[in-house]
Amino acid sequence: MTAATTTTAAATASPVAGFDQVTKAYGNTRAVDGLTLRLNPGETVALLGPNGAGKSTTLDLLLGLKRPDSGTVTLFGTTPREAIAAGRVGAMLQSGGLMDGVTVAELVGLACSLHPRPYEPADVLARAGLTAIAGRAVGKLSGGQAQKVRFALATAGDSDLIVLDEPTTGMDVSARRSFWATLREQADRGRTVLFATHYLEEADAAADRVLVLHRGRLLADGTAAEIKAKAGARRISFDLDGPVDEPALRSLPFLTSLTVSGGGFAAGPVTTVRIRSADADATVHALYGLGLRPRNLEVAGLGLEQAFVALTAAEEAKPL
């Protein structure tokens, strides 16, 4: 079953979580501003946004750590605190420390004993890649190892929703790869996964659905492909021989950005031109109409990171 099929089927079931016109302010700053959204069963959802977009506050509201100033937040048809008390939610947050004076095995064992539907501690340690350091004191762990412990605590029992805030911060490439493989196993078991991240390549690879927050509002909601399409631009790159006429290039239709490397706009052996266009077909047609003969011509859609930057930059340009 494809991710799109899974998401469509999930949308017909009762939502896992719901925000209805939720607002949360700190003084004169609205961290969350009229937010309305649903999380559906079985989805893996990435929560993206620039610093200050309201991601952490949104997660705190979802987990009952903060109360909204207005609007309602529900989890599994009840309040966040009731759902968490029932063991339906596992969370891995940036805030909050770990118990330094115990071993990894002792801390994971405690988390399992407190969960209403616990897993075996040895299985939790193995799944998080902690078996080899189970006897180590938590206070002696590296940043990446501590993140693995936080993940183990979030998955100590059979929870229906797993919430992760910047889960791979401090992990090396190998550890990040292993982490996402483990998380995919959780998603394959039908759990709903919500994660906030600054690593947009992770969102692109792992998420069925992407939510983009900006100034506490939902700016975009869709698959990674839909978010890329929403940005509305494509990348065009090519090489030119000899001198380059900058005004002519800047006159191309639907041009949104232009960068040049190599020979530059003076005479030079080879100049590489990179363009971003709102209508790549029209731009390339006009390029040949200028009498230019581009070599190594490539046209591609924006990556998720580029689309994210384009969307948020456009929103930043709007008046408050």
Buried (B, 14 or more C-beta within 10 A) or exposed (E): EEBEEBBEEBEEEEBBBBBBEBBBBEEEEBBBBBBEBBBBBBBBBBBBBBEBBBBBBBBBBBBBBBEBEEBEBBBBEEBBEBBBEBBBBBBBBBEEEBEEEBBBBBBBBBBBEEBEEBBEBBEBBBBBBBBEBBEBBBEEBEEBBBBBBBBBBBBBBBBBBBBBBBBBBBBEEEBBEBBBEBBBEBBEEEBBBBBBBBBBEBBBEBBBBBBBBBBBBBBBBBBBBBBBBBBBBBBBBBBBBEEBEBEEBEEBEBBEEBEBEEBEEEEBEEBBBBBBBBBBEEBBEBBEEEEBEBEEBEBEBBBBBBBBBBBBEEBEEEEE
